[in-house]
Amino acid sequence: MIKIPKNYITNNLLEIMFELPNAVSPMELNVSNDKRTLGIAVQSISLSEKN
């Protein structure tokens, strides 16, 4: 669980950014012909408001 301080939320919005400077394509890794730059696989994310 990651707790996000309220001061990170403005106008009821929370922006989450993932910086992945080492992201590469499967083609660059010689594992397929897929040229898309990929850096993270997200299976699920759950967000909830603490009351």
mmCIF file of the N, C-alpha and C atoms, coordinates in Angstrom:
data_MODEL
# 
_entry.id   MODEL 
# 
loop_
_atom_site.group_PDB 
_atom_site.id 
_atom_site.type_symbol 
_atom_site.label_atom_id 
_atom_site.label_alt_id 
_atom_site.label_comp_id 
_atom_site.label_asym_id 
_atom_site.label_entity_id 
_atom_site.label_seq_id 
_atom_site.pdbx_PDB_ins_code 
_atom_site.Cartn_x 
_atom_site.Cartn_y 
_atom_site.Cartn_z 
_atom_site.occupancy 
_atom_site.B_iso_or_equiv 
_atom_site.pdbx_formal_charge 
_atom_site.auth_seq_id 
_atom_site.auth_comp_id 
_atom_site.auth_asym_id 
_atom_site.auth_atom_id 
_atom_site.pdbx_PDB_model_num 
ATOM 1   N N  . MET A 1 1  ? 0.844   -1.176  0.000   1.00 0.00 ? 1  MET A N  1 
ATOM 2   C CA . MET A 1 1  ? 0.000   0.000   0.000   1.00 0.00 ? 1  MET A CA 1 
ATOM 3   C C  . MET A 1 1  ? 0.889   1.239   0.000   1.00 0.00 ? 1  MET A C  1 
ATOM 4   N N  . ILE A 1 2  ? 0.530   2.187   -0.818  1.00 0.00 ? 2  ILE A N  1 
ATOM 5   C CA . ILE A 1 2  ? 1.222   3.472   -0.876  1.00 0.00 ? 2  ILE A CA 1 
ATOM 6   C C  . ILE A 1 2  ? 0.252   4.536   -0.391  1.00 0.00 ? 2  ILE A C  1 
ATOM 7   N N  . LYS A 1 3  ? 0.653   5.294   0.599   1.00 0.00 ? 3  LYS A N  1 
ATOM 8   C CA . LYS A 1 3  ? -0.187  6.382   1.105   1.00 0.00 ? 3  LYS A CA 1 
ATOM 9   C C  . LYS A 1 3  ? 0.254   7.683   0.450   1.00 0.00 ? 3  LYS A C  1 
ATOM 10  N N  . ILE A 1 4  ? -0.699  8.391   -0.153  1.00 0.00 ? 4  ILE A N  1 
ATOM 11  C CA . ILE A 1 4  ? -0.413  9.646   -0.851  1.00 0.00 ? 4  ILE A CA 1 
ATOM 12  C C  . ILE A 1 4  ? -0.934  10.801  -0.002  1.00 0.00 ? 4  ILE A C  1 
ATOM 13  N N  . PRO A 1 5  ? -0.050  11.728  0.382   1.00 0.00 ? 5  PRO A N  1 
ATOM 14  C CA . PRO A 1 5  ? -0.489  12.881  1.184   1.00 0.00 ? 5  PRO A CA 1 
ATOM 15  C C  . PRO A 1 5  ? -1.527  13.722  0.443   1.00 0.00 ? 5  PRO A C  1 
ATOM 16  N N  . LYS A 1 6  ? -2.474  14.280  1.184   1.00 0.00 ? 6  LYS A N  1 
ATOM 17  C CA . LYS A 1 6  ? -3.551  15.077  0.587   1.00 0.00 ? 6  LYS A CA 1 
ATOM 18  C C  . LYS A 1 6  ? -3.039  16.261  -0.220  1.00 0.00 ? 6  LYS A C  1 
ATOM 19  N N  . ASN A 1 7  ? -1.884  16.827  0.157   1.00 0.00 ? 7  ASN A N  1 
ATOM 20  C CA . ASN A 1 7  ? -1.387  17.998  -0.568  1.00 0.00 ? 7  ASN A CA 1 
ATOM 21  C C  . ASN A 1 7  ? -0.940  17.651  -1.989  1.00 0.00 ? 7  ASN A C  1 
ATOM 22  N N  . TYR A 1 8  ? -0.897  16.380  -2.347  1.00 0.00 ? 8  TYR A N  1 
ATOM 23  C CA . TYR A 1 8  ? -0.576  15.969  -3.719  1.00 0.00 ? 8  TYR A CA 1 
ATOM 24  C C  . TYR A 1 8  ? -1.826  15.985  -4.602  1.00 0.00 ? 8  TYR A C  1 
ATOM 25  N N  . ILE A 1 9  ? -2.986  16.130  -3.975  1.00 0.00 ? 9  ILE A N  1 
ATOM 26  C CA . ILE A 1 9  ? -4.253  16.121  -4.705  1.00 0.00 ? 9  ILE A CA 1 
ATOM 27  C C  . ILE A 1 9  ? -4.734  17.559  -4.842  1.00 0.00 ? 9  ILE A C  1 
ATOM 28  N N  . THR A 1 10 ? -4.921  18.009  -6.075  1.00 0.00 ? 10 THR A N  1 
ATOM 29  C CA . THR A 1 10 ? -5.411  19.370  -6.316  1.00 0.00 ? 10 THR A CA 1 
ATOM 30  C C  . THR A 1 10 ? -6.668  19.302  -7.169  1.00 0.00 ? 10 THR A C  1 
ATOM 31  N N  . ASN A 1 11 ? -7.663  20.083  -6.796  1.00 0.00 ? 11 ASN A N  1 
ATOM 32  C CA . ASN A 1 11 ? -8.951  20.111  -7.512  1.00 0.00 ? 11 ASN A CA 1 
ATOM 33  C C  . ASN A 1 11 ? -9.544  18.710  -7.656  1.00 0.00 ? 11 ASN A C  1 
ATOM 34  N N  . ASN A 1 12 ? -9.391  17.909  -6.614  1.00 0.00 ? 12 ASN A N  1 
ATOM 35  C CA . ASN A 1 12 ? -9.892  16.530  -6.597  1.00 0.00 ? 12 ASN A CA 1 
ATOM 36  C C  . ASN A 1 12 ? -9.249  15.647  -7.659  1.00 0.00 ? 12 ASN A C  1 
ATOM 37  N N  . LEU A 1 13 ? -8.067  16.021  -8.131  1.00 0.00 ? 13 LEU A N  1 
ATOM 38  C CA . LEU A 1 13 ? -7.354  15.227  -9.129  1.00 0.00 ? 13 LEU A CA 1 
ATOM 39  C C  . LEU A 1 13 ? -5.993  14.814  -8.599  1.00 0.00 ? 13 LEU A C  1 
ATOM 40  N N  . LEU A 1 14 ? -5.609  13.604  -8.927  1.00 0.00 ? 14 LEU A N  1 
ATOM 41  C CA . LEU A 1 14 ? -4.294  13.096  -8.585  1.00 0.00 ? 14 LEU A CA 1 
ATOM 42  C C  . LEU A 1 14 ? -3.645  12.601  -9.863  1.00 0.00 ? 14 LEU A C  1 
ATOM 43  N N  . GLU A 1 15 ? -2.517  13.164  -10.200 1.00 0.00 ? 15 GLU A N  1 
ATOM 44  C CA . GLU A 1 15 ? -1.795  12.741  -11.405 1.00 0.00 ? 15 GLU A CA 1 
ATOM 45  C C  . GLU A 1 15 ? -0.684  11.791  -10.982 1.00 0.00 ? 15 GLU A C  1 
ATOM 46  N N  . ILE A 1 16 ? -0.680  10.628  -11.589 1.00 0.00 ? 16 ILE A N  1 
ATOM 47  C CA . ILE A 1 16 ? 0.355   9.636   -11.307 1.00 0.00 ? 16 ILE A CA 1 
ATOM 48  C C  . ILE A 1 16 ? 1.165   9.440   -12.585 1.00 0.00 ? 16 ILE A C  1 
ATOM 49  N N  . MET A 1 17 ? 2.463   9.644   -12.471 1.00 0.00 ? 17 MET A N  1 
ATOM 50  C CA . MET A 1 17 ? 3.349   9.493   -13.633 1.00 0.00 ? 17 MET A CA 1 
ATOM 51  C C  . MET A 1 17 ? 4.379   8.410   -13.337 1.00 0.00 ? 17 MET A C  1 
ATOM 52  N N  . PHE A 1 18 ? 4.643   7.592   -14.331 1.00 0.00 ? 18 PHE A N  1 
ATOM 53  C CA . PHE A 1 18 ? 5.686   6.587   -14.226 1.00 0.00 ? 18 PHE A CA 1 
ATOM 54  C C  . PHE A 1 18 ? 6.797   6.991   -15.180 1.00 0.00 ? 18 PHE A C  1 
ATOM 55  N N  . GLU A 1 19 ? 7.976   7.239   -14.649 1.00 0.00 ? 19 GLU A N  1 
ATOM 56  C CA . GLU A 1 19 ? 9.125   7.575   -15.483 1.00 0.00 ? 19 GLU A CA 1 
ATOM 57  C C  . GLU A 1 19 ? 9.953   6.311   -15.649 1.00 0.00 ? 19 GLU A C  1 
ATOM 58  N N  . LEU A 1 20 ? 10.101  5.881   -16.892 1.00 0.00 ? 20 LEU A N  1 
ATOM 59  C CA . LEU A 1 20 ? 10.771  4.620   -17.179 1.00 0.00 ? 20 LEU A CA 1 
ATOM 60  C C  . LEU A 1 20 ? 11.904  4.856   -18.179 1.00 0.00 ? 20 LEU A C  1 
ATOM 61  N N  . PRO A 1 21 ? 13.008  5.407   -17.713 1.00 0.00 ? 21 PRO A N  1 
ATOM 62  C CA . PRO A 1 21 ? 14.094  5.760   -18.631 1.00 0.00 ? 21 PRO A CA 1 
ATOM 63  C C  . PRO A 1 21 ? 14.760  4.561   -19.303 1.00 0.00 ? 21 PRO A C  1 
ATOM 64  N N  . ASN A 1 22 ? 14.581  3.365   -18.750 1.00 0.00 ? 22 ASN A N  1 
ATOM 65  C CA . ASN A 1 22 ? 15.215  2.184   -19.335 1.00 0.00 ? 22 ASN A CA 1 
ATOM 66  C C  . ASN A 1 22 ? 14.257  1.333   -20.151 1.00 0.00 ? 22 ASN A C  1 
ATOM 67  N N  . ALA A 1 23 ? 13.094  1.894   -20.489 1.00 0.00 ? 23 ALA A N  1 
ATOM 68  C CA . ALA A 1 23 ? 12.115  1.147   -21.271 1.00 0.00 ? 23 ALA A CA 1 
ATOM 69  C C  . ALA A 1 23 ? 12.670  0.848   -22.658 1.00 0.00 ? 23 ALA A C  1 
ATOM 70  N N  . VAL A 1 24 ? 12.421  -0.354  -23.136 1.00 0.00 ? 24 VAL A N  1 
ATOM 71  C CA . VAL A 1 24 ? 12.893  -0.773  -24.458 1.00 0.00 ? 24 VAL A CA 1 
ATOM 72  C C  . VAL A 1 24 ? 11.786  -1.542  -25.162 1.00 0.00 ? 24 VAL A C  1 
ATOM 73  N N  . SER A 1 25 ? 11.966  -1.779  -26.426 1.00 0.00 ? 25 SER A N  1 
ATOM 74  C CA . SER A 1 25 ? 11.008  -2.569  -27.182 1.00 0.00 ? 25 SER A CA 1 
ATOM 75  C C  . SER A 1 25 ? 11.437  -4.039  -27.147 1.00 0.00 ? 25 SER A C  1 
ATOM 76  N N  . PRO A 1 26 ? 10.469  -4.941  -27.285 1.00 0.00 ? 26 PRO A N  1 
ATOM 77  C CA . PRO A 1 26 ? 10.827  -6.358  -27.384 1.00 0.00 ? 26 PRO A CA 1 
ATOM 78  C C  . PRO A 1 26 ? 11.783  -6.622  -28.559 1.00 0.00 ? 26 PRO A C  1 
ATOM 79  N N  . MET A 1 27 ? 11.649  -5.810  -29.622 1.00 0.00 ? 27 MET A N  1 
ATOM 80  C CA . MET A 1 27 ? 12.549  -5.971  -30.767 1.00 0.00 ? 27 MET A CA 1 
ATOM 81  C C  . MET A 1 27 ? 14.002  -5.677  -30.368 1.00 0.00 ? 27 MET A C  1 
ATOM 82  N N  . GLU A 1 28 ? 14.185  -4.644  -29.534 1.00 0.00 ? 28 GLU A N  1 
ATOM 83  C CA . GLU A 1 28 ? 15.539  -4.317  -29.075 1.00 0.00 ? 28 GLU A CA 1 
ATOM 84  C C  . GLU A 1 28 ? 16.136  -5.434  -28.225 1.00 0.00 ? 28 GLU A C  1 
ATOM 85  N N  . LEU A 1 29 ? 15.283  -6.207  -27.589 1.00 0.00 ? 29 LEU A N  1 
ATOM 86  C CA . LEU A 1 29 ? 15.742  -7.331  -26.767 1.00 0.00 ? 29 LEU A CA 1 
ATOM 87  C C  . LEU A 1 29 ? 15.821  -8.633  -27.565 1.00 0.00 ? 29 LEU A C  1 
ATOM 88  N N  . ASN A 1 30 ? 15.501  -8.533  -28.846 1.00 0.00 ? 30 ASN A N  1 
ATOM 89  C CA . ASN A 1 30 ? 15.513  -9.702  -29.743 1.00 0.00 ? 30 ASN A CA 1 
ATOM 90  C C  . ASN A 1 30 ? 14.589  -10.823 -29.274 1.00 0.00 ? 30 ASN A C  1 
ATOM 91  N N  . VAL A 1 31 ? 13.415  -10.435 -28.728 1.00 0.00 ? 31 VAL A N  1 
ATOM 92  C CA . VAL A 1 31 ? 12.461  -11.452 -28.304 1.00 0.00 ? 31 VAL A CA 1 
ATOM 93  C C  . VAL A 1 31 ? 11.214  -11.500 -29.190 1.00 0.00 ? 31 VAL A C  1 
ATOM 94  N N  . SER A 1 32 ? 11.006  -10.451 -30.006 1.00 0.00 ? 32 SER A N  1 
ATOM 95  C CA . SER A 1 32 ? 9.894   -10.438 -30.962 1.00 0.00 ? 32 SER A CA 1 
ATOM 96  C C  . SER A 1 32 ? 10.098  -9.283  -31.936 1.00 0.00 ? 32 SER A C  1 
ATOM 97  N N  . ASN A 1 33 ? 9.166   -9.141  -32.879 1.00 0.00 ? 33 ASN A N  1 
ATOM 98  C CA . ASN A 1 33 ? 9.231   -8.047  -33.856 1.00 0.00 ? 33 ASN A CA 1 
ATOM 99  C C  . ASN A 1 33 ? 8.455   -6.811  -33.389 1.00 0.00 ? 33 ASN A C  1 
ATOM 100 N N  . ASP A 1 34 ? 8.008   -6.812  -32.151 1.00 0.00 ? 34 ASP A N  1 
ATOM 101 C CA . ASP A 1 34 ? 7.224   -5.716  -31.593 1.00 0.00 ? 34 ASP A CA 1 
ATOM 102 C C  . ASP A 1 34 ? 8.136   -4.501  -31.371 1.00 0.00 ? 34 ASP A C  1 
ATOM 103 N N  . LYS A 1 35 ? 7.857   -3.400  -32.081 1.00 0.00 ? 35 LYS A N  1 
ATOM 104 C CA . LYS A 1 35 ? 8.700   -2.202  -32.016 1.00 0.00 ? 35 LYS A CA 1 
ATOM 105 C C  . LYS A 1 35 ? 8.278   -1.230  -30.910 1.00 0.00 ? 35 LYS A C  1 
ATOM 106 N N  . ARG A 1 36 ? 7.140   -1.511  -30.250 1.00 0.00 ? 36 ARG A N  1 
ATOM 107 C CA . ARG A 1 36 ? 6.650   -0.587  -29.219 1.00 0.00 ? 36 ARG A CA 1 
ATOM 108 C C  . ARG A 1 36 ? 7.607   -0.542  -28.030 1.00 0.00 ? 36 ARG A C  1 
ATOM 109 N N  . THR A 1 37 ? 7.860   0.660   -27.524 1.00 0.00 ? 37 THR A N  1 
ATOM 110 C CA . THR A 1 37 ? 8.667   0.803   -26.314 1.00 0.00 ? 37 THR A CA 1 
ATOM 111 C C  . THR A 1 37 ? 7.791   0.450   -25.123 1.00 0.00 ? 37 THR A C  1 
ATOM 112 N N  . LEU A 1 38 ? 8.216   -0.536  -24.367 1.00 0.00 ? 38 LEU A N  1 
ATOM 113 C CA . LEU A 1 38 ? 7.459   -1.018  -23.219 1.00 0.00 ? 38 LEU A CA 1 
ATOM 114 C C  . LEU A 1 38 ? 8.336   -0.926  -21.975 1.00 0.00 ? 38 LEU A C  1 
ATOM 115 N N  . GLY A 1 39 ? 7.732   -0.587  -20.847 1.00 0.00 ? 39 GLY A N  1 
ATOM 116 C CA . GLY A 1 39 ? 8.549   -0.445  -19.658 1.00 0.00 ? 39 GLY A CA 1 
ATOM 117 C C  . GLY A 1 39 ? 7.905   -0.946  -18.384 1.00 0.00 ? 39 GLY A C  1 
ATOM 118 N N  . ILE A 1 40 ? 6.599   -1.200  -18.437 1.00 0.00 ? 40 ILE A N  1 
ATOM 119 C CA . ILE A 1 40 ? 5.921   -1.639  -17.221 1.00 0.00 ? 40 ILE A CA 1 
ATOM 120 C C  . ILE A 1 40 ? 4.675   -2.422  -17.616 1.00 0.00 ? 40 ILE A C  1 
ATOM 121 N N  . ALA A 1 41 ? 4.387   -3.444  -16.842 1.00 0.00 ? 41 ALA A N  1 
ATOM 122 C CA . ALA A 1 41 ? 3.153   -4.207  -17.038 1.00 0.00 ? 41 ALA A CA 1 
ATOM 123 C C  . ALA A 1 41 ? 2.332   -4.043  -15.762 1.00 0.00 ? 41 ALA A C  1 
ATOM 124 N N  . VAL A 1 42 ? 1.148   -3.504  -15.901 1.00 0.00 ? 42 VAL A N  1 
ATOM 125 C CA . VAL A 1 42 ? 0.277   -3.291  -14.752 1.00 0.00 ? 42 VAL A CA 1 
ATOM 126 C C  . VAL A 1 42 ? -0.875  -4.287  -14.843 1.00 0.00 ? 42 VAL A C  1 
ATOM 127 N N  . GLN A 1 43 ? -0.929  -5.148  -13.856 1.00 0.00 ? 43 GLN A N  1 
ATOM 128 C CA . GLN A 1 43 ? -2.011  -6.132  -13.846 1.00 0.00 ? 43 GLN A CA 1 
ATOM 129 C C  . GLN A 1 43 ? -3.276  -5.563  -13.220 1.00 0.00 ? 43 GLN A C  1 
ATOM 130 N N  . SER A 1 44 ? -3.098  -4.772  -12.152 1.00 0.00 ? 44 SER A N  1 
ATOM 131 C CA . SER A 1 44 ? -4.250  -4.120  -11.545 1.00 0.00 ? 44 SER A CA 1 
ATOM 132 C C  . SER A 1 44 ? -3.785  -2.959  -10.662 1.00 0.00 ? 44 SER A C  1 
ATOM 133 N N  . ILE A 1 45 ? -4.682  -1.990  -10.520 1.00 0.00 ? 45 ILE A N  1 
ATOM 134 C CA . ILE A 1 45 ? -4.457  -0.853  -9.623  1.00 0.00 ? 45 ILE A CA 1 
ATOM 135 C C  . ILE A 1 45 ? -5.773  -0.623  -8.899  1.00 0.00 ? 45 ILE A C  1 
ATOM 136 N N  . SER A 1 46 ? -5.678  -0.435  -7.612  1.00 0.00 ? 46 SER A N  1 
ATOM 137 C CA . SER A 1 46 ? -6.874  -0.155  -6.821  1.00 0.00 ? 46 SER A CA 1 
ATOM 138 C C  . SER A 1 46 ? -6.627  1.134   -6.049  1.00 0.00 ? 46 SER A C  1 
ATOM 139 N N  . LEU A 1 47 ? -7.518  2.087   -6.213  1.00 0.00 ? 47 LEU A N  1 
ATOM 140 C CA . LEU A 1 47 ? -7.428  3.357   -5.507  1.00 0.00 ? 47 LEU A CA 1 
ATOM 141 C C  . LEU A 1 47 ? -8.653  3.521   -4.644  1.00 0.00 ? 47 LEU A C  1 
ATOM 142 N N  . SER A 1 48 ? -8.444  4.015   -3.443  1.00 0.00 ? 48 SER A N  1 
ATOM 143 C CA . SER A 1 48 ? -9.589  4.256   -2.569  1.00 0.00 ? 48 SER A CA 1 
ATOM 144 C C  . SER A 1 48 ? -9.325  5.496   -1.729  1.00 0.00 ? 48 SER A C  1 
ATOM 145 N N  . GLU A 1 49 ? -10.387 6.124   -1.330  1.00 0.00 ? 49 GLU A N  1 
ATOM 146 C CA . GLU A 1 49 ? -10.296 7.318   -0.509  1.00 0.00 ? 49 GLU A CA 1 
ATOM 147 C C  . GLU A 1 49 ? -10.404 6.917   0.960   1.00 0.00 ? 49 GLU A C  1 
ATOM 148 N N  . LYS A 1 50 ? -9.509  7.426   1.756   1.00 0.00 ? 50 LYS A N  1 
ATOM 149 C CA . LYS A 1 50 ? -9.554  7.143   3.183   1.00 0.00 ? 50 LYS A CA 1 
ATOM 150 C C  . LYS A 1 50 ? -10.584 8.061   3.814   1.00 0.00 ? 50 LYS A C  1 
ATOM 151 N N  . ASN A 1 51 ? -11.511 7.499   4.516   1.00 0.00 ? 51 ASN A N  1 
ATOM 152 C CA . ASN A 1 51 ? -12.570 8.298   5.175   1.00 0.00 ? 51 ASN A CA 1 
ATOM 153 C C  . ASN A 1 51 ? -12.139 8.750   6.545   1.00 0.00 ? 51 ASN A C  1 
# 
